[in-house]
Amino acid sequence: MCGIVGYVGHREACPVIIKGLKRLEYRGYDSAGVSIGNQNTLHVIKKEGKVSELEDLLRRNPLEGSIGIGHTRWATHGKPNQANAHPHFSGDKKLTIIHNGIIENYDALKQTLINKGHVFRSDTDTEVLVHLIEDIRKNEKATLFEAIRLSLNKVIGAYAIVVMEKGENNQFIAARKSSPLVIGIGDGEYFVASDASPIIEYTRNVVYLGDGEIAIINKDEDLQIKTISNISKTPYIDELSLSLDSIEKGGFDHFMLKEICEQPKSILETLRGRIGRKDKEVKLGGIFDFEEKIINANRIIIVACGTSWHAGLIGEYLLEDLARIPVEVEYASEFRYRNPIINESDIVLAISQSGETADTLASLELAKERGATILGICNVVGSSIPRLTDAGIYTHAGPEIGVASTKAFTTQVVVLTLMSLLIAKQKGEINKVNYHEIISELELIPKKIKQVLKSEKKIKEIANKFKDVSNFLYLGRGYNFPVALEGALKLKEISYIHAEGYPAAEMKHGPIALIDEEMPSVIIATKQGQYEKIVSNIQEVKSRGGKIIAIVTEGDITVKELADYCIEIPDCVEELTPLLSNIPLQLLSYHIAVLRKCDVDQPRNLAKSVTVE
C-alpha cells in the first residue's frame, strides 16, 4: 500500500532512497518523505504530492548522510498532507519511523500515551507506534531493539516498519507482519524496501523478512534477525532473478502500455517448461505433490480481489467445464466475514499478482485453520502467499509496475488453463483429441496476441470517438462474461469513466433502461459459444439507439453489419478466447485514459498492492 526504502552504507543515502521511491511509487503516491542521519542529527523532509515534488524540495534543501529511510504514501489514517506524510518523529525527535500497514488498536494506544503527556502532530496510526516505542524505551530503559519488540507485542494489525535513531549512523531496525519487506545485502552496505525493485541496481543478494521478524541492520556487522518473541534466526539469503531492464519503461510512454505489449513474452515465460516439448503433456511441478488432493477435492474455492477475481471467474468456467470439479469464486474481502463452510476435502486457491493482498492472505489463514488444502497463484517470488500456502504456481509475468493489472491477468488465466487441463486429463474428463487441441492452441496464443496488438491504431481512433462519454456498458457471455467485467474495471481504474460489466443476457433485466445514444456498449461477440444469442443482444442495443463497439472473430460478417465499430481477434478454441478478447479492451481503456490526460500508471486513489484490509 505504501513504499518503503532504507539505506545504510558508504554511499550518500538520499539519492539511493529517492531513486528507490520512484520505483516504488506505484504502491502509493499521495505524499513522500525522507529521514537522513548525519553525525548527531536526524533530519526529516516530507511533502504532499508525488516523489518528484519531494525531489525538487531536496534539491533546494539537500540532506547529506550515509544512512536514511524514505516513504511514499497511500493514505489510510489521515488526509494526504504534509503532516501525515512519513517519516514521523517520536515526541523527543530522537526516533523516526516509516510504516506500511494499519495499526488497528492505535486509538486505544494513543489515548494511553496522551494520558502520559505525549503530544501528536499528525492523524496517523504510524505516529502512535513511534511514540509507543519512545515511551517503552524511556520507561523500561530498554535498547531500541527491545523497545520495538515490546511495542510490536502490544500492536494489533499489519505492519512493515523501519526505525532510525538519532546518533546511530550505522544502524536501523526493520520489522514486518503481513506486509512485505526485503533486505538487500551489499559490500559494507544494506538496503531495505517493500519489494526488490529499488535493490536490484546494487545487489542480487536479498533476505525476505518473515512475519513476526525483526532485523537489526548495521553496516559494520552481519545481519541479525530475531522474532518478536526474541528468538534468533539465521537469515536465508536468496538471489534475485529480477533484471533492471524489466522495471524501466523501455521507450514506452507508460508502464501500462509496455506491460500490455509484453503479454506475448509473459505468456511464453509462464508456459515455459510446463508443456512437454515432445509429448505435449502439461506438467505443473508446483502442485505435483497435491494432484491427488485436487482430483479428489469436494470443491475448489477461489479467493481473490479485483482483476485477480475476474481471472478466478474464468478459472471457474475452465475447471468446471474441463475438469468437472465444482468451483466457487469468492471476493476475499467478504469470504472470511460470513463464516464460510470450509471442509478438509476442499481446496482453497488464492490468486494474487503481488502475493501480499491482505484480504486474500486473511482468507487463506482462515481456510488453513479449518483444515483445507491451500494453494496459490501469484507473480512475485518470495511474497507472503507462496510462503503461507501448501503449494502453488508462479505466473512469471515479470514485474508489473502499472497499477492497473494487464499481463498479470492474462498469465493468471494461462495458469488456470494449464491446471484445468492437467486435472481434466488425470480425472479422465477430457478426450485426447480435445486435450491436445487446446494445448496446441495455447502455444499459439502469444503469436495471436501480437496480431491483436497490431489493431492499436484502430483502437486509438475508436477511443477518440468515445473519450468524453460518462458511461460505458460491457457485455459478454460464457467465457467472455468475466472479460466484460475486467474491461469495465480497466476503464474505471484509469480513465475515471463509470462502466459496468454484465452478462449479455442480463441486460434485459435492468441495464437496458440505460441505453441511449450517449452510452456506448462494448460487446464481446466472438463466433465461439453463444454467438446467435449475443447477436440478438446486439440487435436489442441497436434498436434503442445505442452505439456498439464489438470484439469479433476475424472474418465476421453478421456483427460487422450491426456494430458501429468492430475490432477483430484471431479465431481460437472457445476456452482460450478470453486471452485474446481481453487485449483490445486493455488498449481501449489505455487510449481513452491517455486522451483524457489521466495519470495512467498511477491513477487516483489506487495502489498496486493492497496490503491493508
Secondary structure, 3 states (H helix, E strand, C coil): CCEEEEEECCCCHHHHHHHHHHHHHHHCCCEEEEEEEECCEEEEEEEECCHHHHHHHHHHCCCCCCEEEEEEECCCCCCCCCCCCCCEECCCCCEEEEEEEEECCHHHHHHHHHHCCCCCCCCCHHHHHHHHHHHHHHHCCCCHHHHHHHHHHHCCEEEEEEEEECCCCCEEEEEEECCCCEEEECCCCEEEECCCCCCCCCCCEEEECCCCEEEEEECCCCCEEEECCCCEECCCCEECCCCCHHHCCCCCCCHHHHHHHCHHHHHHHHHCCCECCCCCCECCHHHHHHHHHHHCCCEEEEEECHHHHHHHHHHHHHHHHHHCCCEEEEEHHHHHHHCCCCCCCEEEEEEECCCCCHHHHHHHHHHHHCCCEEEEEECCCCCHHHHHCCEEEECCCCCCCCCCCCHHHHHHHHHHHHHHHHHHHHHCCCCHHHHHHHHHHHHHHHHHHHHHHCCHHHHHHHHHHHCCCCEEEEEECHHHHHHHHHHHHHHHHHHCCEEEEEEHHHHHHCHHHHCCCCCCEEEEECCCCCHHHHHHHHHHHHCCCCCEEEEEECCCCHHHHHCCEEEEECCCCHHHHHHHHHHHHHHHHHHHHHHCCCCCCCCCCCCCCCCCC
